[in-house]
Amino acid sequence: MRFAERPCARRPELPGSRSADRVATRGFTFIEILFVMALLSLVGLVIFTTFARGIDLWQRLQKELVDEEAGIAFEKMTHDLRNSFYYSPLLFIGTDSSLRFPTIVRFKEEEEAREGIGQVEYYFDTGSGSLFRRQANMSQAYKERYMEDRPVVTSVSDFRVSYFYFDKDQKDFFWTDTWQPGGLFGGQKPEDLPLAVRVALVIGARDDEREYVRTIYIPQGWWGTWRQELPKN
């Protein structure tokens, strides 16, 4: 009697055998390594491009914010200076880094918003690198007291002010770094105001500074100068 032959089952390879070691020690092929390197390079390029675009967008937004801050500061100063006038108890006084003058101010009195004669001062604090504005109503100004000092612009590296006037003796226009009432210039009187104020504002760090300059004309100053020059009947 013959029995049908059964195929012999392959003996499983035990760990430690030569054939198992050949399978276990098989590494990546050169093509597979090149493919992985190319894939990693592509992913790195995408990440770098996204990061660079984000940095560029952030820098542009920062510049726009700086422009907006400078614009707001100039608008406030323009509003205050164009409303300035001669008022003997509160004279116009200015240096190369600060100015104080009478103008129309808004304040709260008995929980009501009001407008009236007051005094405004702008000054540059080098310690904090900020341009501050403070104001006082009539009663506060007489006592040389001010309301809360509020920063108008931060990250300021330089703030310069100059004053434009007409010299009645030399019959010509000049710029000066200070404005003191009492006739320090040719033919000036205490009631005279500067014709204009030029403000230079530098914002930012040394490696990324941006300078903004604006000349603000004072209507009362021009009217006072030309009124004195008109021929008298």
Stockholm file with secondary structure:
# STOCKHOLM 1.0

chainA/1-233         MRFAERPCARRPELPGSRSADRVATRGFTFIEILFVMALLSLVGLVIFTTFARGIDLWQRLQKELVDEEAGIAFEKMTHDLRNSFYYSPLLFIGTDSSLRFPTIVRFKEEEEAREGIGQVEYYFDTGSGSLFRRQANMSQAYKERYMEDRPVVTSVSDFRVSYFYFDKDQKDFFWTDTWQPGGLFGGQKPEDLPLAVRVALVIGARDDEREYVRTIYIPQGWWGTWRQELPKN
#=GR chainA/1-233 SS CCCCCCCCCCCCCCTTSHHHHHHHTCCCCHHHHHHHHHHHHHHHHHHHHHHHHHHHHHHHHHHHHHHHHHHHHHHHHHHHHHTCCCBTTBCCEECSSEEEEEEEEEEEETTEEEEEEEEEEEEEETTTTEEEEEEEEHHHHHTTCCCCCEEEESSEEEEEEEEEEEETTTTEEEEESCBCTTTCSTTCCTTCCCSEEEEEEEESCGGGCEEEEEEEECHHHHHHHHHHHSCCC
#=GC SS_cons         CCCCCCCCCCCCCCTTSHHHHHHHTCCCCHHHHHHHHHHHHHHHHHHHHHHHHHHHHHHHHHHHHHHHHHHHHHHHHHHHHHTCCCBTTBCCEECSSEEEEEEEEEEEETTEEEEEEEEEEEEEETTTTEEEEEEEEHHHHHTTCCCCCEEEESSEEEEEEEEEEEETTTTEEEEESCBCTTTCSTTCCTTCCCSEEEEEEEESCGGGCEEEEEEEECHHHHHHHHHHHSCCC
//
